Amino acid sequence: MTKTAIWCRHAGDNIIGIGAEIPWNIPSDSQKFWKMVEGRQIVCGRKTYQTFPPAKLEGQEIVVVTGDENFEVYDKKKQLTVPDVKVFKNWEKEIYIAGGAQIYNAFIAGGVNKLMPEIIVDCVFQGELLPGLCGEAAEITPAVKVMEKQYRQITPDYELDEVITRIFIRKGEFVDQAVLKHLLTVIDSQSPRLAGTE
Ligand SMILES: NC(=O)c1ccc[n+]([C@@H]2O[C@H](COP(=O)([O-])OP(=O)(O)OC[C@H]3O[C@@H](n4cnc5c(N)ncnc54)[C@H](OP(=O)(O)O)[C@@H]3O)[C@@H](O)[C@H]2O)c1
């Protein structure tokens, strides 16, 4: 089934997080993400799962990738753990890959054809990183390099609050039009198109 990756990366260095934090605070960007995945199944790494606000965890379908077989999910009816991303090679449900860096890089740059998402929602933050954050930078340059070679942009750029949003699809792959329509409806309802990128 269709796999869609959604991220927001920093322009230039492809950083998506520092320590446990996203190093910018753009409410419209997180609103867009939660609208896109509402009622749909998210896949994320254990570290990213632990950064989601409890209010968002309630009732949301999530598959958490973790090597810890004792890891406890928040909502046992809707959420589960898996020990490796390889299980998604033949996953029957539509999934939304939600990070972090280890997960995006494993799906897109891990060299396993059947893991690569058909669609990437590429959001690029143009502003300055928040100062004073501690921890290691999580970055997705390997995944972005693959996207630039093996995917093509099929929408204009949309811009809101210093974030440019556009959709890429994998060259030569069938793309589910209903999924694309859903993603575009969310983006279109929120962000103006950037002039000159039609
Ligand atoms: N800007 C964005 O769009 C965005 C989106 C999501 C996250 N983020 C940020 O990204 C950062 C977290 O990213 P991260 O790369 O450090 O961590 P992550 O990908 O969220 O999670 C890493 C964890 O996932 C598990 N894992 C990953 N690959 C695995 C595999 N092949 N097999 C088994 N388990 C695997 C391991 O869990 P165990 O250690 O439990 O085994 C690993 O420690 C945070 O700063 C977060 O805020 C940003």
The ligand as an SDF file (V2000), in Angstrom:
LIG
                    3D

 48 52  0  0  0  0  0  0  0  0999 V2000
   11.2110   18.0400   11.7590 N   0  0  0  0  0  0  0  0  0  0  0  0
   10.5620   16.8910   11.5520 C   0  0  0  0  0  0  0  0  0  0  0  0
    9.8120   16.7320   10.5830 O   0  0  0  0  0  0  0  0  0  0  0  0
   10.7240   15.7770   12.5400 C   0  0  0  0  0  0  0  0  0  0  0  0
    9.9020   14.6380   12.4540 C   0  0  0  0  0  0  0  0  0  0  0  0
   10.1090   13.6100   13.3730 C   0  0  0  0  0  0  0  0  0  0  0  0
   11.1100   13.7220   14.3310 C   0  0  0  0  0  0  0  0  0  0  0  0
   11.8710   14.8270   14.3810 N   0  0  0  0  0  0  0  0  0  0  0  0
   12.9820   14.9570   15.3490 C   0  0  0  0  0  0  0  0  0  0  0  0
   13.9190   13.9140   15.0540 O   0  0  0  0  0  0  0  0  0  0  0  0
   14.6400   13.6050   16.2590 C   0  0  0  0  0  0  0  0  0  0  0  0
   14.5700   12.1140   16.4940 C   0  0  0  0  0  0  0  0  0  0  0  0
   15.1500   11.4370   15.4060 O   0  0  0  0  0  0  0  0  0  0  0  0
   16.2040   10.2430   15.6520 P   0  0  0  0  0  0  0  0  0  0  0  0
   16.7380    9.8640   14.3220 O   0  0  0  0  0  0  0  0  0  0  0  0
   17.1460   10.6520   16.7200 O   0  0  0  0  0  0  0  0  0  0  0  0
   15.3000    9.0840   16.2700 O   0  0  0  0  0  0  0  0  0  0  0  0
   14.0210    8.2560   15.6940 P   0  0  0  0  0  0  0  0  0  0  0  0
   14.2760    7.8730   14.2820 O   0  0  0  0  0  0  0  0  0  0  0  0
   12.7660    8.9520   16.0350 O   0  0  0  0  0  0  0  0  0  0  0  0
   14.0650    6.9780   16.6400 O   0  0  0  0  0  0  0  0  0  0  0  0
   15.2320    6.2080   16.7160 C   0  0  0  0  0  0  0  0  0  0  0  0
   14.8980    4.9190   17.4140 C   0  0  0  0  0  0  0  0  0  0  0  0
   14.0580    4.1310   16.5670 O   0  0  0  0  0  0  0  0  0  0  0  0
   14.4090    2.7530   16.7020 C   0  0  0  0  0  0  0  0  0  0  0  0
   14.9340    2.2840   15.4240 N   0  0  0  0  0  0  0  0  0  0  0  0
   15.3410    3.0070   14.3620 C   0  0  0  0  0  0  0  0  0  0  0  0
   15.7130    2.2080   13.3540 N   0  0  0  0  0  0  0  0  0  0  0  0
   15.5210    0.9570   13.7820 C   0  0  0  0  0  0  0  0  0  0  0  0
   15.6830   -0.3300   13.1880 C   0  0  0  0  0  0  0  0  0  0  0  0
   16.1400   -0.4820   11.9260 N   0  0  0  0  0  0  0  0  0  0  0  0
   15.3840   -1.4130   13.9360 N   0  0  0  0  0  0  0  0  0  0  0  0
   14.9120   -1.2910   15.1850 C   0  0  0  0  0  0  0  0  0  0  0  0
   14.7210   -0.0800   15.8000 N   0  0  0  0  0  0  0  0  0  0  0  0
   15.0210    1.0050   15.0970 C   0  0  0  0  0  0  0  0  0  0  0  0
   15.4510    2.6780   17.8150 C   0  0  0  0  0  0  0  0  0  0  0  0
   14.6910    2.5870   18.9970 O   0  0  0  0  0  0  0  0  0  0  0  0
   15.2400    1.8550   20.3290 P   0  0  0  0  0  0  0  0  0  0  0  0
   16.3910    2.7010   20.7910 O   0  0  0  0  0  0  0  0  0  0  0  0
   14.0770    1.8860   21.2470 O   0  0  0  0  0  0  0  0  0  0  0  0
   15.6580    0.4640   19.9060 O   0  0  0  0  0  0  0  0  0  0  0  0
   16.1120    4.0500   17.7020 C   0  0  0  0  0  0  0  0  0  0  0  0
   16.7760    4.4530   18.8750 O   0  0  0  0  0  0  0  0  0  0  0  0
   13.9800   14.4070   17.3640 C   0  0  0  0  0  0  0  0  0  0  0  0
   14.7200   15.6000   17.5320 O   0  0  0  0  0  0  0  0  0  0  0  0
   12.6130   14.7430   16.7960 C   0  0  0  0  0  0  0  0  0  0  0  0
   12.0630   15.9090   17.3730 O   0  0  0  0  0  0  0  0  0  0  0  0
   11.7020   15.8500   13.5020 C   0  0  0  0  0  0  0  0  0  0  0  0
  1  2  1  0
  2  3  2  0
  2  4  1  0
  4  5  1  0
  4 48  2  0
  5  6  2  0
  6  7  1  0
  7  8  2  0
  8  9  1  0
  8 48  1  0
  9 10  1  0
  9 46  1  0
 10 11  1  0
 11 12  1  0
 11 44  1  0
 12 13  1  0
 13 14  1  0
 14 15  2  0
 14 16  1  0
 14 17  1  0
 17 18  1  0
 18 19  2  0
 18 20  1  0
 18 21  1  0
 21 22  1  0
 22 23  1  0
 23 24  1  0
 23 42  1  0
 24 25  1  0
 25 26  1  0
 25 36  1  0
 26 27  1  0
 26 35  1  0
 27 28  2  0
 28 29  1  0
 29 30  1  0
 29 35  2  0
 30 31  1  0
 30 32  2  0
 32 33  1  0
 33 34  2  0
 34 35  1  0
 36 37  1  0
 36 42  1  0
 37 38  1  0
 38 39  2  0
 38 40  1  0
 38 41  1  0
 42 43  1  0
 44 45  1  0
 44 46  1  0
 46 47  1  0
M  CHG  2   8   1  16  -1
M  END
$$$$
